[in-house]
Amino acid sequence: MGAVIDSNVFIYAAVEDSEYHGSAMGLIHSIDRWIVPTIVVYETVWNFKKLGFSNEEARELVEQILFDPRASLVDDRGYLLEGLNLLQSLSLRHYIDSVILAIARETGTLATYDKKLRSRARKLNVKLLPEVVE
């Protein structure tokens, strides 16, 4: 099964003391094909910076994502305008999530812990992983 992977899945998997670390690790290992929008890579690195990761730590983690045989990097240029369309009444602050959602809508499955993004995905009948987030 393939799924678009949101940056928070990679972040929770990388941060051992995060609330969803175990769940994120299990989720990553259960997905056969990781669909990784390039915007997710940027967002992941940005969050690594905010969490105090060194450049070398961030590089190692990004290499693990990019060179994993399950990873398919998605050129998200074709989804940039669709992301704006999906914003509807939301502020531009939700643009990145809207681009990710546009890709997930096409592929059918989204892996994320972001509750607002999950809610938006449900409205578009996108399958969610994990199925339940507590």
matplotlib code that plots the C-alpha trace (Angstrom):
import matplotlib.pyplot as plt

x = [0.0, 1.3, 0.6, 1.5, 3.5, 3.2, 6.3, 5.0, 5.2, 8.9, 9.4, 7.6, 9.7, 12.9, 12.2, 12.4, 10.6, 7.7, 4.2, 3.7, 7.2, 6.2, 3.2, 5.1, 7.8, 5.3, 3.4, 6.6, 7.5, 3.9, 3.8, 5.2, 5.5, 6.2, 4.9, 6.9, 6.1, 9.2, 7.4, 7.4, 11.2, 11.5, 9.0, 10.7, 14.1, 12.6, 11.1, 14.4, 15.9, 13.3, 13.8, 17.6, 18.9, 22.4, 22.9, 24.6, 21.7, 19.2, 21.2, 21.4, 17.6, 16.8, 19.1, 17.3, 14.0, 15.2, 17.3, 14.8, 13.7, 10.1, 10.4, 9.0, 9.8, 6.9, 7.5, 4.7, 4.7, 1.6, -0.3, 0.7, -2.4, -4.7, -3.4, -4.7, -8.0, -8.3, -7.7, -11.2, -11.8, -8.7, -5.7, -2.5, -1.0, -2.6, -1.2, 1.5, -1.1, -3.3, -0.6, -0.1, -3.8, -4.1, -1.5, -3.2, -6.6, -5.1, -3.2, -6.0, -4.1, -2.5, -0.3, -0.5, -1.0, -2.3, -5.9, -7.0, -5.4, -7.0, -10.4, -10.0, -8.9, -11.9, -14.2, -12.4, -12.7, -9.0, -8.0, -6.1, -3.2, -3.1, -6.8, -7.2, -5.1, -5.7]
y = [0.0, 3.5, 6.7, 10.3, 10.9, 14.2, 15.7, 15.1, 11.3, 11.7, 14.1, 11.9, 8.9, 10.8, 12.3, 9.4, 11.2, 12.4, 11.4, 9.4, 8.1, 4.4, 4.8, 6.8, 4.1, 1.4, 3.4, 4.0, 0.3, -0.7, 1.4, -0.3, 2.9, 6.3, 9.1, 12.1, 15.5, 17.7, 20.3, 17.7, 17.4, 21.2, 21.2, 18.3, 20.0, 23.3, 21.4, 19.6, 23.1, 24.3, 21.1, 21.8, 19.1, 19.8, 20.2, 16.7, 15.1, 16.6, 15.5, 11.9, 11.8, 13.3, 10.8, 8.0, 9.3, 10.0, 6.8, 4.4, 2.0, 2.6, 6.3, 8.0, 11.7, 13.6, 16.7, 18.8, 21.6, 20.2, 20.5, 24.1, 25.7, 22.9, 23.6, 27.2, 25.9, 23.6, 26.4, 27.7, 29.9, 28.9, 31.3, 30.9, 29.4, 26.2, 26.2, 23.5, 21.2, 22.0, 21.0, 17.7, 17.2, 17.7, 14.9, 12.6, 13.2, 11.8, 8.9, 8.0, 7.7, 10.1, 9.4, 12.2, 13.1, 16.6, 16.6, 19.6, 18.0, 14.7, 16.4, 18.0, 14.7, 12.9, 15.4, 14.5, 10.7, 10.3, 7.2, 8.1, 6.4, 5.7, 5.1, 6.7, 9.3, 9.7]
z = [0.0, -0.9, 1.0, 0.9, 4.0, 5.9, 7.5, 11.0, 10.5, 9.7, 12.6, 15.2, 14.0, 14.3, 17.8, 20.2, 23.1, 20.9, 21.8, 18.6, 18.1, 18.4, 16.3, 13.6, 13.5, 13.1, 10.4, 8.4, 8.5, 7.4, 4.3, 1.2, -0.9, 0.6, -1.6, -0.5, -2.0, -2.2, -0.1, 2.7, 2.6, 3.0, 5.9, 7.6, 7.5, 8.7, 11.7, 12.4, 12.6, 15.1, 17.1, 17.4, 15.1, 13.7, 9.9, 9.9, 11.8, 9.4, 6.4, 7.7, 8.3, 4.9, 3.3, 5.1, 3.6, 0.1, -0.4, 1.2, -1.5, -0.6, -1.1, -4.3, -4.4, -6.0, -8.0, -6.5, -9.1, -10.7, -7.4, -6.5, -8.0, -6.8, -3.3, -3.6, -4.8, -1.8, 0.7, 0.2, 3.3, 5.1, 5.4, 3.4, 6.5, 5.4, 1.9, 2.4, 3.9, 0.9, -1.6, 0.4, 0.4, -3.4, -3.9, -1.4, -3.0, -6.2, -4.6, -2.2, 1.1, 3.5, 6.5, 9.0, 12.7, 11.9, 13.1, 11.0, 7.9, 8.7, 9.0, 5.6, 4.1, 5.4, 3.6, 0.4, 1.1, 1.4, 3.4, 6.6, 8.3, 11.1, 11.1, 14.5, 16.3, 20.0]

ax = plt.figure().add_subplot(projection="3d")
ax.plot(x, y, z, "-o")
ax.set_aspect("equal")
plt.show()
